[in-house]
Amino acid sequence: MSGKKFNFIVIGIIVAALIIVGGGTYIIDPLFHYHAPLGSLSYPINDERYQNDGIIKHFDYDAIITGSSMTENFKTSESDRLFNADTVKLSYSGATFKEINDNLEIAFAYNDNIKTVIRSLDDVMLVHSKDIMPNDVREKKFDYPTYLTDDNIFNDVKYLFNKDILFKRTIPVLEYTIDGKETTDFDEAYNWNGQATYGKEAVLKTYNVTTVAASEKIYEDSDNTRVVENVVQNVAELADRHPECTFYLFFPPYSISRWDMLYMEGWINYIIDAEKTAIEEILKHPNIKLYSFNTKYDIITNLDNYMDDKHYGEWVNSQMLEWMASDEGLLTYDNYEDYINDIRDFYNSYDYSKLHEE
C-alpha cells in the first residue's frame, strides 16, 4: 500500500469517527441544545448550568420555578396542581439576581405562554451590585458552558466533538435508555433531598461563630441605592414588561442557625433593612406577589428541617407552594411594616445560646 493511499485511509477513519461522535451527540443532544428530549430515549436531567438553557428554549411549559438552591427541592407536580400549570424547574445553585433574571429574559424571548413564575429572593443577594454574577462573589467558581448559551454556531464544535460530553453526557442517555429508566422529571431534577442529613448535629457542623461583633453593620444610603437598583433591574423591569404573567416571589425561611450567625456578626438589622427596601420597591408592581416565610418560627427554629444553616428539606418546599397558592405569608402595603417589626423583634431577642446546649 502506498503512503498516499494509507494517508487517505487514516484521514477517512478520522473523519468517520468525528461524524459518528459529533453526529451522535447532535442527534441525541443530551444537553437539549438543539431540541427537547427524543421520545425514544431517556435523559438524565442533573446539571443546571449545562441543561437549563436548552430546557428554556426547547421544552413546552407555561410556568417556571427558578432561583438559587433554595428552589432545587421543589416538585413541579405540586406547582402544576396548585397553580393549574405546566411547570419546568430552572434552579441555579449560588445564583445572583442577575443570573436568574438573565435566564428569565431568555425564557420570555422564546416562550409567549408563560403565565406563572415562582422565584426565590435570597436576602444575602439583595445587597449585591445589580450586574454581579456568581463567580464574582464566590471562591468556588461555577463552570459556565458559554458555547451552549451564546449565539455563535461555530463554537458548537466544543459540544459536538467534546470527549467529556460524549462519555459523561451522550453515552449516559443510551445507558439510561437501555436500563429502562425514564427521563428525569422535574420533581427529581436537581433535587438533593435524598442525599442530605438533617438535624441539629448536621447543622451546627456548618458554622462556628463564638464571639459577638463589637459593633453592628450599618445600613447606609449607598446600600439602599444598591438594593433598589438590583431589584429594579433584575426583578421589577421584567415583570412590568409582562403584565400577563404573575410572579410569585418569596424570601426563603433560613434556619435559626443562620440568624444566629447574623446576630453574632452584627448583621441582623442590616439584612432586615435591606428586605424592607426590597419590599417597598416590589409592592409597586401589581403582577408581583411577594411572600416571606421568615415568620414561620416553628419551622425555622426546628433544625430537623435543615441540612445546614440555610437549606431545608423538600417538605418545606412543598409547604411553601401550598402557602403561596393560598396567599399565606403575602406581604402587602397594609402588613409589611408589622412584618418588619415582627422579625426584627424576634431575631434580635431570640436566645441563641440554647442552640449550642448539649
C-alpha positions in Angstrom: 0.0 0.0 0.0 1.4 3.4 -1.0 1.9 6.1 1.6 -0.6 8.3 -0.1 -3.3 5.6 0.0 -2.5 4.9 3.7 -2.9 8.6 4.5 -6.3 8.7 2.8 -7.4 5.7 4.8 -6.3 7.3 8.1 -8.0 10.6 7.2 -11.1 8.7 6.2 -11.2 6.8 9.5 -10.7 10.1 11.5 -13.5 11.8 9.5 -15.8 8.8 10.0 -15.1 8.8 13.8 -15.8 12.5 14.0 -19.0 12.1 12.1 -20.1 9.3 14.4 -19.1 11.2 17.6 -20.4 14.6 16.5 -23.5 13.2 14.8 -24.3 11.0 17.8 -24.2 14.0 20.2 -26.1 16.1 17.7 -28.9 13.6 17.3 -29.1 12.5 21.0 -28.5 16.1 22.2 -28.1 15.3 25.9 -28.0 19.0 26.9 -31.0 19.9 24.8 -29.0 22.4 22.8 -30.9 21.7 19.6 -34.2 20.0 20.7 -36.2 18.6 23.5 -35.7 15.0 24.6 -36.4 12.4 21.9 -39.4 10.3 22.9 -37.5 7.1 22.2 -34.6 8.0 24.6 -34.3 8.6 28.3 -32.4 11.6 29.6 -30.9 12.3 33.0 -31.5 15.9 34.0 -28.9 16.7 36.6 -26.8 19.7 35.6 -28.4 23.1 35.9 -26.0 25.4 34.1 -25.5 22.9 31.2 -29.1 21.9 30.7 -31.3 24.8 31.8 -30.6 26.9 28.7 -31.9 24.0 26.4 -34.9 23.5 28.7 -35.7 27.2 28.4 -35.6 27.1 24.6 -37.0 23.8 23.7 -39.4 22.5 26.3 -43.1 23.1 26.5 -44.2 25.0 29.6 -46.3 27.9 30.9 -44.8 28.2 34.4 -41.3 28.4 35.8 -39.8 27.6 39.2 -36.4 29.4 39.4 -33.9 30.8 41.9 -31.0 29.6 43.9 -30.5 26.2 45.7 -33.5 27.3 47.8 -35.6 26.1 44.9 -33.9 22.8 44.0 -36.2 20.6 46.1 -39.5 22.0 44.7 -41.7 19.4 43.0 -43.3 20.7 39.7 -46.1 18.2 40.0 -47.2 20.1 43.1 -47.0 23.5 41.4 -48.8 22.1 38.4 -51.7 21.1 40.7 -51.8 24.2 42.8 -51.3 26.8 40.0 -53.0 24.9 37.2 -49.7 25.0 35.3 -47.2 23.1 33.2 -44.0 23.8 35.1 -40.3 23.5 34.5 -37.7 23.9 37.2 -34.7 26.1 36.4 -32.7 26.3 39.6 -29.2 27.8 39.8 -27.2 27.0 42.9 -25.5 30.1 44.2 -27.2 32.3 41.8 -27.2 36.1 41.9 -30.3 38.1 41.0 -28.8 39.0 37.6 -28.1 35.4 36.6 -31.7 34.4 37.4 -33.1 37.4 35.6 -30.9 36.9 32.5 -32.2 33.4 32.1 -35.8 34.5 32.7 -35.3 37.1 29.9 -34.3 34.3 27.6 -37.4 32.2 28.6 -39.8 35.1 27.8 -38.0 35.7 24.5 -38.6 32.0 23.5 -41.9 31.4 25.1 -45.1 33.5 24.7 -47.1 31.4 27.0 -45.5 31.9 30.4 -48.2 32.8 32.9 -46.5 31.9 36.3 -43.0 32.4 37.7 -42.1 31.2 41.2 -38.8 32.6 42.3 -36.7 32.8 45.4 -35.2 36.1 46.6 -32.2 35.3 48.8 -31.8 38.3 51.1 -28.0 37.9 51.1 -28.0 38.6 47.4 -30.2 41.8 47.8 -27.3 44.0 48.6 -25.0 43.0 45.7 -24.4 45.1 42.7 -27.1 44.7 40.0 -24.6 43.4 37.5 -22.7 40.9 39.7 -22.6 37.3 38.7 -21.9 34.2 41.0 -18.3 33.8 40.0 -17.7 37.5 41.0 -18.6 36.7 44.7 -17.6 33.1 45.2 -14.3 31.4 45.8 -15.5 28.2 44.3 -16.2 29.1 40.7 -19.1 27.7 38.6 -18.4 26.2 35.2 -20.3 28.2 32.5 -20.6 26.4 29.1 -20.9 29.6 27.1 -20.6 27.5 23.9 -24.2 26.4 24.7 -25.7 29.7 25.7 -24.2 32.1 23.1 -25.4 32.6 19.5 -22.1 31.5 17.9 -22.9 28.3 16.0 -19.2 27.8 15.2 -18.2 27.1 18.8 -20.7 24.2 18.8 -17.7 22.1 18.0 -16.9 22.3 21.7 -20.2 20.5 22.3 -20.2 18.1 19.3 -16.6 16.9 19.5 -16.1 17.0 23.2 -14.8 13.9 24.9 -16.4 14.7 28.3 -19.7 15.4 26.6 -19.5 12.1 24.8 -18.7 9.9 27.8 -20.4 11.8 30.6 -23.5 13.1 28.7 -24.3 11.4 25.4 -23.5 7.8 26.4 -25.3 8.0 29.7 -28.5 8.8 27.7 -28.1 5.5 25.9 -27.3 3.7 29.3 -30.5 5.3 30.8 -32.5 4.0 27.9 -31.0 0.5 27.9 -31.5 0.2 31.7 -35.2 1.1 31.2 -35.1 4.3 33.2 -37.3 7.2 32.4 -36.2 10.8 31.6 -35.8 12.6 34.9 -38.9 14.5 35.8 -38.8 18.0 37.4 -39.7 16.7 40.8 -36.4 14.9 40.9 -34.2 17.1 38.7 -31.6 18.9 40.8 -33.3 17.6 43.9 -30.7 16.8 46.6 -33.2 15.9 49.4 -32.4 12.2 49.5 -28.6 12.8 49.8 -28.9 15.2 52.8 -28.5 14.6 56.5 -30.8 16.7 58.6 -30.9 17.8 62.2 -29.2 19.9 64.9 -25.9 17.9 64.8 -25.6 18.3 61.0 -26.5 22.0 61.1 -24.1 23.0 63.9 -21.2 21.5 62.0 -21.7 24.0 59.2 -20.7 27.1 61.2 -18.7 28.2 64.1 -19.1 31.8 65.4 -18.1 32.2 69.1 -17.9 35.9 69.7 -20.3 38.8 69.2 -19.1 41.6 66.9 -18.1 44.8 68.6 -20.5 46.8 66.5 -23.4 46.4 64.2 -23.2 46.7 60.4 -25.0 50.0 59.5 -27.4 50.0 56.5 -26.4 53.2 54.7 -27.8 55.2 51.8 -25.4 53.5 49.4 -26.7 50.1 50.5 -30.3 51.3 49.9 -29.4 52.5 46.4 -27.8 49.2 45.6 -30.8 47.2 46.7 -33.2 49.3 44.7 -31.0 49.1 41.6 -30.7 45.3 41.9 -34.5 44.8 42.4 -35.5 47.2 39.6 -33.1 45.8 37.0 -33.3 42.1 38.0 -36.9 41.7 39.3 -39.3 44.5 38.5 -38.5 45.5 34.9 -39.2 42.1 33.6 -42.5 41.9 35.5 -43.5 45.3 34.1 -42.9 44.1 30.5 -45.0 41.0 31.1 -48.3 42.0 32.9 -49.8 38.8 31.6 -47.6 36.8 34.0 -47.9 36.6 37.7 -44.6 36.5 39.6 -44.7 34.7 42.9 -41.5 35.8 44.8 -40.5 34.7 48.3 -37.9 35.2 50.9 -36.8 31.7 51.9 -37.0 30.6 55.6 -33.4 30.1 56.6 -32.8 28.3 59.8 -32.4 29.9 63.2 -28.7 29.0 63.0 -28.3 31.4 60.1 -29.9 34.1 62.2 -27.5 33.1 65.0 -24.6 33.9 62.7 -26.1 37.2 61.6 -26.7 38.1 65.3 -23.1 37.2 66.3 -21.7 39.2 63.4 -23.9 42.2 63.8 -25.8 41.8 60.5 -29.4 41.2 61.6 -30.8 44.8 61.3 -28.8 45.4 58.1 -30.4 42.4 56.4 -33.9 43.3 57.6 -33.4 46.9 56.4 -32.4 45.5 53.0 -35.6 43.4 53.0 -37.7 46.4 53.8 -36.2 48.4 50.9 -36.8 45.5 48.5 -40.4 45.0 49.8 -41.2 48.7 49.3 -39.9 48.6 45.7 -41.6 45.3 44.8 -45.0 46.3 46.1 -45.2 49.0 43.4 -45.7 46.3 40.8 -49.2 44.8 40.7 -48.4 41.5 39.0 -45.7 40.6 41.6 -46.9 38.8 44.7 -44.2 38.8 47.4 -44.2 36.4 50.2 -42.0 35.9 53.3 -41.7 32.8 55.4 -39.4 34.4 57.9 -42.2 34.4 60.5 -42.7 30.6 60.2 -40.8 30.3 63.5 -41.9 26.7 64.2 -40.1 25.6 61.0 -37.1 28.0 61.4 -36.3 27.0 65.0 -36.6 23.3 64.3 -33.3 22.2 63.0 -34.7 18.8 62.0 -35.9 20.7 58.9 -32.4 21.7 57.8 -29.2 20.1 56.5 -27.1 23.3 57.2 -27.8 26.8 58.3 -29.9 27.6 55.1 -31.0 24.6 53.2 -34.3 23.0 54.2 -35.9 19.6 53.3 -38.3 19.2 50.4 -41.3 19.1 52.8 -40.6 22.8 53.4 -40.7 23.5 49.7 -44.0 21.6 49.4 -45.4 23.7 52.3 -44.3 26.9 50.7 -46.1 26.1 47.5 -49.3 25.5 49.5 -48.8 28.8 51.3 -48.2 30.8 48.1 -51.2 29.2 46.4 -53.4 30.3 49.4 -51.7 33.7 49.8 -50.4 32.8 53.3 -47.3 35.0 54.0 -48.3 37.5 51.3 -46.8 40.9 52.0 -48.9 44.0 51.3 -48.9 47.7 51.9 -51.1 47.1 54.9 -49.0 44.5 56.7 -45.3 44.8 55.6 -44.3 47.2 58.4 -45.8 44.9 61.0 -43.9 42.1 59.4 -40.6 44.0 59.5 -41.2 44.9 63.2 -42.1 41.3 64.0 -38.9 39.7 62.6 -36.8 42.5 63.9 -38.1 41.9 67.4 -37.9 38.1 67.2 -34.4 37.7 65.8 -32.9 40.3 67.9 -34.3 38.9 71.1 -34.0 35.1 70.5 -31.9 33.2 73.0 -29.3 31.8 70.5 -27.3 30.2 73.3 -29.7 27.3 73.6 -28.8 26.2 70.1 -25.4 25.2 71.4 -26.6 23.3 74.5 -26.0 19.6 74.6 
